[in-house]
Amino acid sequence: EADIYQTPRYLVIGTGKKITLECSQTMGHDKMYWYQQDPGMELHLIHYSYGVNSTEKGDLSSESTVSRIRTEHFPLTLESARPSHTSQYLCASTPRGLSYEQYFGPGTRLTVT
Amino acid sequence: QQPVQSPQAVILREGEDAVINCSSSKALYSVHWYRQKHGEAPVFLMILLKGGEQKGHEKISASFNEKKQQSSLYLTASQLSYSGTYFCGPGAGGTSYGKLTFGQGTILTVHP
């Protein structure tokens, strides 16, 4: 079983608030990813990292930012939450190499009122 | 650039077979397949790599046609537990090494 954790699992917050979604993995994986997924829809990559101090934007434009100061930790921050940010956010990690699957965390369901 | 999956949805009875297809407009280095149940995170099913290497669960098979940039997932003798949304995730190489772009998903429902 994959050891990748996300907190909080559910978050309801008002417009304009700053939020940070936490993602941690204990597997020593180099690569980590953030996906955004609306109910019943596909996963959209919004950020990824290939290692410490390496972050890139994904295919879907997002107002969020990420950091990778430690291998095991990949937090996502929204400086000013808006109702359009309401979605599920999934974190994933994978070891270096092409032949490894992505391990997904349980997700954070964010609702901005 | 998002891969296209077909069919969008399929309904089966237990024991029946299904094929889910995934087509990409970009050259592929790998294809990942995941299944997601409602309210849960995606779960890994299969990886197919350029050159023929495969890695995945014993009861699930898949094919990868590099020239046609297509992959198919074969679900045989379906069980109730197979219900869920299936996503393919073609992986590119080069500077996009390891990055996946997921398809829109195929909803599979298995009835008793």
Contacts between the chains, C-beta under 8 A, distances in Angstrom:
chain1	res1	chain2	res2	distance
A	31	B	98	5.7
A	40	B	85	7.7
A	41	B	104	7.5
A	41	B	105	7.5
A	42	B	2	7.3
A	42	B	87	6.7
A	42	B	102	5.1
A	42	B	103	6.5
A	42	B	104	4.8
A	42	B	105	5.5
A	43	B	42	7.1
A	43	B	87	6.7
A	43	B	102	4.6
A	44	B	102	7.8
A	45	B	99	6.7
A	45	B	100	7.1
A	45	B	101	7.0
A	45	B	102	7.9
A	48	B	99	6.2
A	50	B	98	7.5
A	58	B	99	7.6
A	59	B	1	7.5
A	59	B	101	6.1
A	90	B	41	6.1
A	90	B	42	7.5
A	94	B	98	6.8
A	98	B	29	6.5
A	98	B	30	5.4
A	98	B	49	6.1
A	98	B	91	6.9
A	98	B	97	7.5
A	98	B	98	6.7
A	99	B	30	7.7
A	99	B	47	6.1
A	99	B	49	5.9
A	99	B	53	6.5
A	99	B	55	5.9
A	100	B	47	7.6
A	101	B	32	6.5
A	101	B	44	3.8
A	101	B	47	5.9
A	101	B	55	7.7
A	102	B	32	7.0
A	102	B	34	7.9
A	102	B	42	7.9
A	102	B	44	7.1
A	102	B	89	8.0
A	102	B	100	7.0
A	103	B	44	7.5
A	104	B	41	3.9
A	104	B	42	5.1
A	104	B	43	7.6
A	105	B	41	6.4
A	106	B	40	7.7
A	106	B	41	5.5
A	107	B	41	5.7
